[in-house]
């Protein structure tokens, strides 16, 4: 027998407690406010540096490669003992580029700076630092990677005159010779 609330009000008979709870829910007097404390706590701690593994070593050496390929006046903490300043007069004869084209990275051992591969490298390095900044920080390479990105992008910003009303020249390759040599104080004419 199906009984709804409207039918209950019309009928005068009493329902037992079970029937009443099905249709009306428990009476208000029986409801008690019950709270359950789950006692959840989340400890916060600094992650410890992971042990050096092959990936950490590979990252360290890859970033040192950028240090070895730097052109320009090198910082004292460059990390490559045999490297010296190089390309300090790059672009000095250009009148439309303020300060010349000193800086950036060489592409190989022949003292040539190719700007498209350099821009691609800076883009991917930047992307990896954004995506994996916690991992870079954990292995102690975060600031080093950011400094390498700044070195390359600062140079790329020198390759055109950003204050000109119309940018009609962008220098995209800088070369002085096609010989393989040690990066040191090199003057290209």
C-alpha positions, 0 to 999 in steps of 0.5 A: 500500500503506497501512502504519501504525505497528503494521504497521511494528513487525511487519515486519522490513524497513527503510524508506528515509529518506523513508518513515520521515519520513512515518510517524515524523517526522525522527529526534531527532538531526536536529532542531535548535533554530532561533530566528528573531528578527524584530527587531520594535520599536514606537516610542512617541512623543507624537502631535503636535497636528493642524493646525486644521481646520474640525471643530476650530474647530467644537468650539472654538466649540461649547464657547465657547457653553457658556461664554457660557450659564453662569449664576452667579459666573463664573470669571476665565478664562471666555473670554467678555469681555462676560459677567458674573455672573448669577443669583446669588440664584437659589433663595435663597428656597428652604429645602429647597435648600442654597445656592440654585440658583446655576450651571448654563446658560441655555437661550437668551437669555431667562435661563431654565434648563431642567434636562432639556435641560441634563442631556441636554447634560451627558450627551452632552458627557460621553459624547463626552469619554469616547469621544473623550478622545484627540481632545479632548486632541489639540486642547487642549479636554479640560480645558475640556470636563471643566470645562464638564461639572462646571459643569453637573452641580454645578448639577444636584446642587443641584436636590434635597436629597440629604441628605433621607431622602425626595426629594420635590422636584426643581426642574426649571426656573428662570425669572424672566422671558421677556424676552431680555436680556444676561446680567449681574448679574440679580436675579429676584424 
